[in-house]
Amino acid sequence: MNAATDVEGTIVHNFDALNYVATDPLPRDAEQSHRLHEPEQMLTDIDPITGHDIDDLSGKPYIVDGNVVMYFESEETRQAYRDMPIDHPFHLVDNPYEDGEAEG
């Protein structure tokens, strides 16, 4: 028997049945996608320093950090962003570099 004729004659869902419930997942939905909420590239057109929208991105300074591209209004705001200290809200308990203990 031909596989194409087997598929043509079968009913996948009987929508006319009174107790029809579509509970069978499609083969593509058997396993949830690991990339469901993971965009390949994120682009932000709001300057993180001033908070202003940037209408025309051509020629504007930007920073690429992994899969994020951040645009800035000017080179000054880009440099201000780069000069901001990285601030972690917690301290690791077993960090040997905490308080300069293990610096050589």
C-alpha positions as CSV (number, residue, x, y, z in Angstrom):
1,M,0.0,0.0,0.0
2,N,1.1,3.5,-0.7
3,A,1.6,5.8,2.4
4,A,0.0,8.7,0.6
5,T,-3.3,6.8,0.1
6,D,-3.3,5.8,3.8
7,V,-3.3,9.4,5.0
8,E,-5.9,10.6,2.5
9,G,-8.6,8.3,3.7
10,T,-8.2,8.9,7.5
11,I,-10.1,11.3,9.6
12,V,-7.9,13.2,12.1
13,H,-10.5,15.1,14.0
14,N,-14.2,14.4,13.9
15,F,-15.6,18.0,14.6
16,D,-19.2,16.7,14.2
17,A,-19.1,14.5,17.3
18,L,-21.0,15.9,20.3
19,N,-18.3,15.1,22.8
20,Y,-15.4,16.4,20.6
21,V,-12.4,17.6,22.7
22,A,-9.2,18.4,20.9
23,T,-6.8,17.0,23.4
24,D,-4.4,15.2,21.1
25,P,-1.3,17.3,20.4
26,L,0.0,17.5,16.9
27,P,3.3,15.8,16.4
28,R,5.1,19.2,16.2
29,D,3.6,20.1,19.6
30,A,4.5,16.9,21.4
31,E,7.5,18.7,23.0
32,Q,7.4,22.3,24.0
33,S,9.8,24.5,22.0
34,H,12.9,25.6,24.0
35,R,13.0,28.8,21.9
36,L,9.4,29.9,22.6
37,H,10.3,33.2,24.2
38,E,13.9,33.5,23.1
39,P,14.3,36.0,20.2
40,E,17.4,35.6,18.1
41,Q,18.2,39.3,18.1
42,M,16.7,42.1,20.4
43,L,17.0,45.7,19.3
44,T,16.2,48.6,21.5
45,D,15.6,52.1,20.0
46,I,15.1,53.9,23.3
47,D,18.2,55.6,24.7
48,P,18.8,54.0,28.1
49,I,20.3,57.2,29.5
50,T,17.8,59.8,28.3
51,G,14.8,57.6,27.8
52,H,14.0,59.2,24.4
53,D,12.8,57.2,21.4
54,I,15.3,57.3,18.5
55,D,13.4,57.6,15.2
56,D,16.2,57.2,12.7
57,L,18.8,54.6,13.7
58,S,21.1,55.1,10.8
59,G,24.4,56.5,11.9
60,K,23.5,56.4,15.6
61,P,26.0,55.0,18.1
62,Y,25.2,51.5,19.4
63,I,26.5,48.7,21.6
64,V,26.1,45.0,20.8
65,D,25.9,42.9,23.9
66,G,25.3,39.2,23.1
67,N,22.0,39.2,21.2
68,V,21.0,42.8,22.3
69,V,21.7,45.9,20.2
70,M,21.2,49.1,22.1
71,Y,21.1,52.4,20.2
72,F,22.0,55.8,21.7
73,E,21.1,59.4,20.8
74,S,24.6,60.6,20.8
75,E,28.2,59.4,21.5
76,E,28.0,61.3,24.9
77,T,25.1,59.1,26.1
78,R,26.8,56.0,24.8
79,Q,29.9,56.9,26.8
80,A,27.8,57.7,29.9
81,Y,26.3,54.3,29.7
82,R,29.7,52.6,29.4
83,D,31.0,54.7,32.3
84,M,28.2,53.6,34.6
85,P,29.5,51.1,37.3
86,I,28.1,47.6,37.2
87,D,26.2,47.3,40.5
88,H,25.3,43.9,41.8
89,P,22.5,43.9,44.4
90,F,24.0,40.9,46.3
91,H,27.4,39.8,47.5
92,L,28.5,36.2,47.2
93,V,29.3,34.7,50.6
94,D,32.3,32.7,49.3
95,N,33.7,35.4,47.0
96,P,37.5,35.4,47.6
97,Y,37.8,38.8,46.0
98,E,35.4,40.4,48.4
99,D,37.0,43.2,50.4
100,G,40.3,42.7,48.5
101,E,41.3,39.6,50.4
102,A,42.8,37.5,47.6
103,E,44.1,40.3,45.3
104,G,47.6,39.7,44.3
